[in-house]
């Protein structure tokens, strides 16, 4: 018995020594693996006053969640720091501060936006994102609204000088902003940016199958630049916004005012300028029309109103998330992806399917929201046409440019605009039944 007891105590002592040695040589053990000592040293050096520290491993990064008295509160996990596992290099930090501590330029820009007005409500907490190799600090304001029982959450991304660089609708809950981890553009792209935007401040680099997209700030505006996978420039999109209408060439503004869709400068929602490798330069004006609809008007730099958006020269492919590409291939067999855009926080993938141009729309969680396209009155299904004539209208009253089809997971809706004497009328038709009528 003594021998057995002696061996047992010896075993316990040995285990204690081994665990102590492991504790000295290795960092905390997480479900994803062990945090290396050099990562712990880098973190402790950068944040010596951190408390309530916990770790997790996400992909190639060790992520610390911690409290820092100098930030928003003592709530554990409010602050995060990302370190590369391969070399312990700090990559990104995400802190929580109160809205009152925002730079004045950010508050001024936000408070002039629609998101500062009812029915939107602002969260008092703001995320502050800093990244290795990026001089730009990003401030993320979260707003939400509830209309007709539908909740919508929007994240607004601002630079310190108040430039809105991104909008994301219905992002993942407790978004950790891992999509903003820094990356370095290939050398060819870096040189192109230096030559064309010598004072650029890079915001994000999106490297996906089919192309590389670089978002940057230059000349006080955001630019989205798309390159092929082989690093060849395809096009540059510059977001003018309404505030930079005075920078648009006069011949273009004169052409805009001659458009049938133009009513006043106050009804210009957005302005984008495109320049392509094929030599095309044109503007896209997003205009508010009656019924609170939006319509895009394209005008060349020479003042010609175009019938639609010119080709962006994307024969080399479009940078699209693999899951989105798979979804489109499954839902719209044979579809060709011809473009990608971000509009009011939604991701719009433009496809060519069954001879029609369609917009497939996704939210910030990359969930399919709906698909939109236009048809002519001759393409109306019989049940829709019968609903229109059954209500006393004529098919010939329909404006051929104003029939929108909206497909969701539940139904297909037809929005048909027609003229009735001096009024404009919109009919909302679902399953062959007119469910709503609007007059303007």
C-alpha positions as CSV (number, residue, x, y, z in Angstrom):
1,X,0.0,0.0,0.0
2,X,2.9,2.4,0.9
3,X,4.5,1.6,-2.5
4,X,1.3,2.3,-4.4
5,X,0.6,5.5,-2.5
6,X,4.2,6.6,-3.1
7,X,4.0,6.0,-6.8
8,X,0.6,7.8,-7.0
9,X,2.1,10.9,-5.3
10,X,5.1,10.8,-7.5
11,X,2.9,10.7,-10.6
12,X,0.9,13.7,-9.3
13,X,4.1,15.6,-8.7
14,X,5.4,14.8,-12.2
15,X,2.1,15.9,-13.8
16,X,2.3,19.2,-11.9
17,X,5.8,19.8,-13.2
18,X,4.8,18.9,-16.7
19,X,1.8,21.2,-16.7
20,X,3.9,24.0,-15.2
21,X,6.5,23.5,-18.0
22,X,3.7,23.5,-20.6
23,X,2.3,26.6,-19.1
24,X,5.7,28.3,-19.4
25,X,6.3,27.3,-22.9
26,X,2.9,27.5,-24.5
27,X,0.1,30.0,-24.4
28,X,-3.6,29.4,-23.5
29,X,-5.3,26.5,-25.1
30,X,-8.4,27.4,-27.1
31,X,-10.9,25.2,-29.0
32,X,-9.0,26.2,-32.1
33,X,-5.5,25.4,-30.7
34,X,-2.8,26.9,-28.6
35,X,-1.9,30.6,-28.6
36,X,1.9,30.9,-29.3
37,X,4.0,32.7,-26.8
38,X,5.3,35.2,-29.3
39,X,1.6,36.2,-29.9
40,X,1.1,36.7,-26.2
41,X,4.3,38.7,-25.9
42,X,3.2,41.0,-28.8
43,X,-0.3,41.5,-27.2
44,X,1.1,42.2,-23.7
45,X,3.6,44.7,-25.1
46,X,0.9,46.5,-27.1
47,X,-1.8,46.4,-24.4
48,X,-0.1,46.1,-21.0
49,X,-3.1,47.3,-19.1
50,X,-5.6,44.9,-20.7
51,X,-7.8,42.8,-18.4
52,X,-10.5,40.1,-18.8
53,X,-8.4,38.7,-21.7
54,X,-9.7,35.7,-23.6
55,X,-8.4,34.1,-26.8
56,X,-9.7,32.3,-29.8
57,X,-8.2,31.2,-33.1
58,X,-9.9,32.2,-36.3
59,X,-8.4,30.9,-39.5
60,X,-4.8,32.2,-39.6
61,X,-5.2,34.6,-36.7
62,X,-5.2,34.6,-32.9
63,X,-7.9,37.0,-31.6
64,X,-7.8,38.6,-28.2
65,X,-11.0,39.9,-26.6
66,X,-10.3,42.2,-23.6
67,X,-11.2,45.2,-21.5
68,X,-9.3,48.4,-21.6
69,X,-10.3,51.1,-19.1
70,X,-9.5,53.9,-21.6
71,X,-12.3,52.7,-24.0
72,X,-16.0,52.5,-23.8
73,X,-16.7,50.4,-20.7
74,X,-15.5,47.6,-18.6
75,X,-17.7,45.1,-20.4
76,X,-15.5,42.1,-21.2
77,X,-14.9,41.3,-24.9
78,X,-15.8,44.8,-26.2
79,X,-12.3,45.2,-27.7
80,X,-10.6,42.8,-30.0
81,X,-7.0,42.6,-31.4
82,X,-6.0,40.3,-34.2
83,X,-2.5,38.7,-34.5
84,X,-1.1,36.6,-37.4
85,X,-0.3,33.2,-36.1
86,X,2.6,32.7,-38.5
87,X,4.7,35.6,-37.1
88,X,2.7,37.2,-34.3
89,X,2.3,40.4,-36.3
90,X,-0.5,42.7,-35.1
91,X,-3.0,43.0,-37.9
92,X,-6.1,44.8,-36.6
93,X,-7.8,46.2,-33.5
94,X,-11.5,47.0,-33.0
95,X,-12.4,49.2,-30.1
96,X,-15.7,50.4,-28.7
97,X,-16.2,54.2,-28.0
98,X,-19.3,56.3,-27.3
99,X,-20.7,58.4,-30.2
100,X,-19.8,61.6,-28.3
101,X,-16.1,60.8,-28.8
102,X,-16.3,60.6,-32.6
103,X,-14.3,63.1,-34.7
104,X,-16.5,66.1,-35.4
105,X,-16.2,65.5,-39.2
106,X,-17.8,62.1,-38.8
107,X,-20.6,63.4,-36.7
108,X,-21.3,66.2,-39.1
109,X,-21.4,63.8,-42.1
110,X,-23.6,61.3,-40.3
111,X,-26.0,63.9,-38.9
112,X,-26.6,65.3,-42.4
113,X,-27.6,61.8,-43.7
114,X,-31.0,60.2,-43.9
115,X,-29.8,57.7,-41.3
116,X,-29.8,60.3,-38.6
117,X,-33.5,60.9,-39.1
118,X,-36.6,58.9,-38.1
119,X,-37.4,56.1,-38.4
120,X,-33.7,55.3,-37.9
121,X,-32.2,54.9,-34.4
122,X,-28.5,55.2,-33.7
123,X,-26.6,52.9,-31.4
124,X,-24.6,54.9,-28.9
125,X,-21.6,52.5,-29.3
126,X,-19.3,53.1,-32.3
127,X,-16.6,50.7,-33.5
128,X,-13.1,52.1,-34.2
129,X,-11.0,50.0,-36.5
130,X,-7.2,50.4,-37.0
131,X,-5.1,48.1,-39.2
132,X,-1.5,47.2,-39.8
133,X,-0.2,49.0,-42.9
134,X,-3.2,51.2,-43.2
135,X,-3.1,54.8,-42.0
136,X,-6.8,55.2,-42.2
137,X,-8.9,54.8,-39.1
138,X,-12.4,53.6,-39.8
139,X,-15.5,54.5,-37.6
140,X,-18.5,52.2,-37.8
141,X,-21.9,53.6,-36.8
142,X,-24.7,51.1,-36.3
143,X,-28.3,52.3,-37.0
144,X,-31.6,50.3,-37.2
145,X,-35.3,50.8,-37.9
146,X,-38.5,48.9,-37.6
147,X,-41.1,49.5,-40.2
148,X,-44.2,47.4,-40.7
149,X,-42.7,44.8,-38.4
150,X,-39.6,44.5,-40.5
151,X,-36.3,45.2,-38.7
152,X,-33.4,46.6,-40.8
153,X,-29.9,47.0,-39.4
154,X,-27.3,49.1,-41.2
155,X,-23.6,49.6,-40.6
156,X,-22.1,52.9,-41.8
157,X,-18.3,53.1,-42.3
158,X,-16.7,56.5,-42.2
159,X,-13.1,57.9,-42.4
160,X,-11.9,60.3,-39.8
161,X,-12.6,63.2,-42.3
162,X,-16.2,62.1,-42.6
163,X,-16.2,60.3,-46.0
164,X,-18.8,57.5,-46.1
165,X,-16.8,54.6,-47.6
166,X,-19.2,51.7,-47.1
167,X,-22.7,50.7,-46.2
168,X,-23.7,47.2,-45.2
169,X,-27.4,46.2,-44.6
170,X,-28.1,43.4,-42.2
171,X,-24.6,42.3,-41.5
172,X,-23.8,39.4,-39.3
173,X,-24.9,40.0,-35.7
174,X,-21.9,40.9,-33.5
175,X,-19.9,41.5,-36.7
176,X,-16.2,41.2,-35.9
177,X,-15.2,43.0,-39.1
178,X,-12.8,40.2,-40.0
179,X,-13.5,41.1,-43.7
180,X,-11.5,44.2,-43.1
181,X,-8.3,42.4,-42.1
182,X,-5.4,44.1,-44.0
183,X,-3.9,42.7,-47.2
184,X,-1.3,44.0,-49.6
185,X,-2.1,44.5,-53.3
186,X,0.2,42.8,-55.8
187,X,3.1,44.8,-57.0
188,X,1.6,45.6,-60.4
189,X,-1.5,47.0,-58.8
190,X,0.5,48.9,-56.2
191,X,2.5,50.6,-59.0
192,X,-0.7,51.4,-60.9
193,X,-2.2,53.1,-57.8
194,X,0.9,55.1,-57.2
195,X,0.9,56.4,-60.7
196,X,-2.8,57.2,-60.9
197,X,-3.6,58.1,-57.3
198,X,-0.3,59.1,-55.7
199,X,-2.0,60.4,-52.5
200,X,-4.4,57.4,-52.2
201,X,-5.5,56.1,-48.8
202,X,-6.4,52.4,-49.3
203,X,-9.6,51.3,-47.5
204,X,-10.0,47.7,-48.5
205,X,-8.7,45.1,-50.9
206,X,-11.1,42.4,-52.1
207,X,-9.4,39.5,-53.8
208,X,-11.9,36.9,-55.1
209,X,-12.2,34.6,-58.1
210,X,-12.3,36.6,-61.2
211,X,-10.7,39.8,-60.1
212,X,-9.2,42.1,-57.5
213,X,-11.1,45.2,-56.2
214,X,-9.3,48.0,-54.4
215,X,-11.3,50.7,-52.5
216,X,-9.4,53.9,-51.8
217,X,-9.8,57.5,-50.9
218,X,-8.3,60.2,-53.1
219,X,-9.2,63.8,-53.9
220,X,-11.8,63.7,-51.1
221,X,-13.8,60.9,-52.8
222,X,-14.1,57.2,-52.7
223,X,-12.9,55.2,-55.7
224,X,-13.6,51.5,-56.5
225,X,-11.0,50.1,-58.9
226,X,-11.4,46.7,-60.4
227,X,-8.5,44.6,-61.9
228,X,-8.5,41.2,-63.5
229,X,-7.0,38.3,-61.7
230,X,-3.9,39.0,-63.9
231,X,-3.7,42.5,-62.4
232,X,-4.9,44.3,-65.5
233,X,-7.0,47.5,-64.8
234,X,-10.6,47.1,-65.9
235,X,-12.4,50.3,-64.6
236,X,-12.5,52.9,-61.9
237,X,-15.8,54.0,-60.3
238,X,-15.7,57.3,-58.4
239,X,-18.5,58.1,-56.0
240,X,-19.3,61.8,-56.4
241,X,-22.5,61.8,-54.4
242,X,-24.9,64.7,-54.5
243,X,-22.5,67.1,-52.8
244,X,-20.1,67.0,-55.8
245,X,-22.5,67.8,-58.5
246,X,-20.6,71.0,-59.2
247,X,-17.6,68.9,-60.2
248,X,-19.5,67.3,-63.1
249,X,-18.9,68.8,-66.6
250,X,-21.4,71.4,-67.6
251,X,-22.3,69.5,-70.8
252,X,-23.2,66.5,-68.8
253,X,-25.4,68.5,-66.4
254,X,-27.1,70.1,-69.3
255,X,-27.8,66.7,-70.8
256,X,-29.2,65.5,-67.5
257,X,-31.7,68.3,-67.3
258,X,-33.0,67.3,-70.7
259,X,-33.8,63.8,-69.5
260,X,-37.4,62.9,-69.2
261,X,-36.7,61.5,-65.7
262,X,-35.0,64.7,-64.3
263,X,-37.1,67.0,-62.1
264,X,-34.7,68.9,-60.0
265,X,-31.2,68.7,-58.5
266,X,-32.8,67.9,-55.2
267,X,-34.0,64.6,-56.6
268,X,-30.6,63.4,-57.5
269,X,-29.9,60.5,-55.1
270,X,-26.4,59.6,-56.2
271,X,-23.7,60.3,-58.8
272,X,-21.0,57.9,-60.0
273,X,-18.4,58.4,-62.6
274,X,-16.9,55.5,-64.5
275,X,-13.7,55.3,-66.5
276,X,-12.9,52.1,-68.3
277,X,-9.8,50.5,-69.9
278,X,-11.7,50.5,-73.1
279,X,-11.7,54.3,-73.1
280,X,-15.3,55.0,-72.1
281,X,-16.0,57.8,-69.5
282,X,-19.6,58.2,-68.4
283,X,-21.7,59.1,-65.4
284,X,-24.5,57.3,-63.7
285,X,-27.2,59.6,-62.1
286,X,-29.6,57.9,-59.7
287,X,-32.8,59.9,-59.8
288,X,-35.9,59.9,-57.6
289,X,-39.0,59.5,-59.7
290,X,-42.7,59.5,-58.8
291,X,-43.8,56.7,-56.5
292,X,-40.5,57.1,-54.7
293,X,-38.8,54.9,-57.3
294,X,-35.2,55.3,-58.4
295,X,-34.0,55.2,-62.0
296,X,-30.4,55.3,-63.4
297,X,-29.6,57.7,-66.1
298,X,-26.3,57.2,-68.0
299,X,-24.7,60.1,-69.7
300,X,-21.4,60.1,-71.6
301,X,-18.7,62.7,-70.8
302,X,-19.6,64.3,-74.1
303,X,-23.2,64.9,-73.0
304,X,-24.9,62.0,-74.8
305,X,-27.8,60.3,-72.9
306,X,-27.1,56.6,-73.2
307,X,-29.7,53.9,-73.6
308,X,-28.2,51.9,-70.7
309,X,-25.0,51.3,-68.9
310,X,-22.0,50.8,-71.3
311,X,-19.9,47.7,-71.0
312,X,-17.3,47.9,-68.2
313,X,-15.0,45.7,-70.1
314,X,-15.2,42.8,-67.6
315,X,-14.6,40.0,-70.1
316,X,-11.9,38.8,-67.8
317,X,-14.4,38.1,-65.1
318,X,-16.1,39.8,-62.1
319,X,-14.8,39.5,-58.5
320,X,-17.7,37.6,-56.9
321,X,-17.8,35.5,-53.7
322,X,-17.8,31.8,-54.4
323,X,-21.0,31.1,-52.5
324,X,-22.8,33.8,-54.5
325,X,-21.5,32.5,-57.7
326,X,-22.7,29.0,-56.8
327,X,-26.2,30.4,-55.8
328,X,-26.6,32.2,-59.1
329,X,-25.5,29.1,-61.1
330,X,-28.1,27.0,-59.3
331,X,-31.0,29.4,-59.4
332,X,-30.4,30.9,-62.8
333,X,-28.8,28.1,-64.9
334,X,-26.7,29.5,-67.8
335,X,-26.6,33.0,-66.4
336,X,-23.5,35.1,-67.1
337,X,-22.3,37.5,-64.4
338,X,-21.6,40.8,-66.1
339,X,-21.2,43.3,-63.2
340,X,-21.2,44.0,-59.5
341,X,-22.2,47.0,-57.5
342,X,-23.0,48.2,-54.0
343,X,-26.1,50.3,-53.6
344,X,-27.4,51.6,-50.3
345,X,-25.8,48.8,-48.4
346,X,-26.9,45.9,-50.7
347,X,-24.6,43.9,-53.0
348,X,-26.0,43.9,-56.5
349,X,-24.8,41.2,-58.9
350,X,-25.8,41.9,-62.5
351,X,-26.4,38.9,-64.7
352,X,-27.6,38.1,-68.2
353,X,-30.2,35.3,-68.1
354,X,-32.8,34.2,-70.6
355,X,-32.1,37.2,-72.7
356,X,-32.7,39.6,-69.9
357,X,-30.5,41.8,-67.7
358,X,-31.2,41.0,-64.1
359,X,-30.0,42.4,-60.7
360,X,-29.5,39.7,-58.0
361,X,-29.5,41.4,-54.6
362,X,-27.8,40.2,-51.4
363,X,-27.6,41.7,-47.9
364,X,-24.6,42.0,-45.6
365,X,-24.8,38.3,-44.6
366,X,-24.7,37.4,-48.3
367,X,-28.3,36.2,-48.1
368,X,-30.3,36.5,-51.3
369,X,-32.9,39.3,-50.9
370,X,-34.5,39.4,-54.3
371,X,-33.9,39.6,-58.0
372,X,-35.2,42.5,-60.2
373,X,-35.5,42.9,-63.9
374,X,-37.6,44.9,-66.5
375,X,-39.9,43.5,-69.2
376,X,-41.9,45.1,-72.0
377,X,-45.7,45.0,-72.0
378,X,-45.6,42.3,-74.7
379,X,-43.8,40.0,-72.2
380,X,-46.5,40.3,-69.5
381,X,-47.8,36.9,-68.3
382,X,-51.5,36.3,-69.2
383,X,-52.7,36.5,-65.5
384,X,-51.0,39.9,-65.1
385,X,-52.4,41.3,-68.3
386,X,-55.8,40.0,-67.4
387,X,-55.7,41.7,-64.0
388,X,-54.9,45.0,-65.7
389,X,-57.6,44.8,-68.3
390,X,-60.1,43.4,-65.7
391,X,-59.6,46.5,-63.6
392,X,-60.6,48.7,-66.6
393,X,-57.2,49.7,-67.9
394,X,-55.7,49.1,-71.3
395,X,-52.4,47.4,-72.0
396,X,-51.6,50.3,-74.3
397,X,-51.7,52.7,-71.3
398,X,-48.5,51.0,-70.0
399,X,-45.2,52.8,-70.4
400,X,-43.0,50.1,-72.0
401,X,-40.1,51.3,-69.8
402,X,-41.9,50.9,-66.5
403,X,-42.7,47.3,-65.9
404,X,-40.5,45.9,-63.1
405,X,-40.5,42.3,-62.0
406,X,-39.3,41.5,-58.4
407,X,-38.7,37.9,-57.4
408,X,-38.3,36.8,-53.8
409,X,-38.2,33.5,-52.1
410,X,-42.0,33.7,-51.6
411,X,-43.4,35.3,-54.8
412,X,-43.0,37.2,-58.0
413,X,-44.4,40.8,-58.0
414,X,-45.1,42.9,-61.0
415,X,-45.0,46.7,-60.7
416,X,-46.7,48.3,-63.7
417,X,-46.9,52.0,-64.4
418,X,-49.5,53.4,-66.7
419,X,-51.1,56.7,-67.6
420,X,-54.7,57.4,-66.9
421,X,-55.8,60.8,-68.1
422,X,-53.7,63.3,-66.2
423,X,-52.5,60.8,-63.5
424,X,-49.7,58.3,-63.4
425,X,-50.7,55.1,-61.8
426,X,-48.7,52.2,-60.4
427,X,-50.3,48.8,-60.0
428,X,-48.7,46.2,-57.7
429,X,-49.8,42.7,-59.0
430,X,-49.1,39.4,-57.2
431,X,-50.4,36.0,-58.3
432,X,-52.6,37.7,-60.9
433,X,-54.3,40.0,-58.4
434,X,-53.9,43.8,-58.0
435,X,-52.9,44.1,-54.4
436,X,-52.1,47.9,-54.4
437,X,-52.8,51.0,-56.5
438,X,-50.8,54.2,-56.2
439,X,-51.6,57.5,-57.9
440,X,-49.2,60.4,-58.6
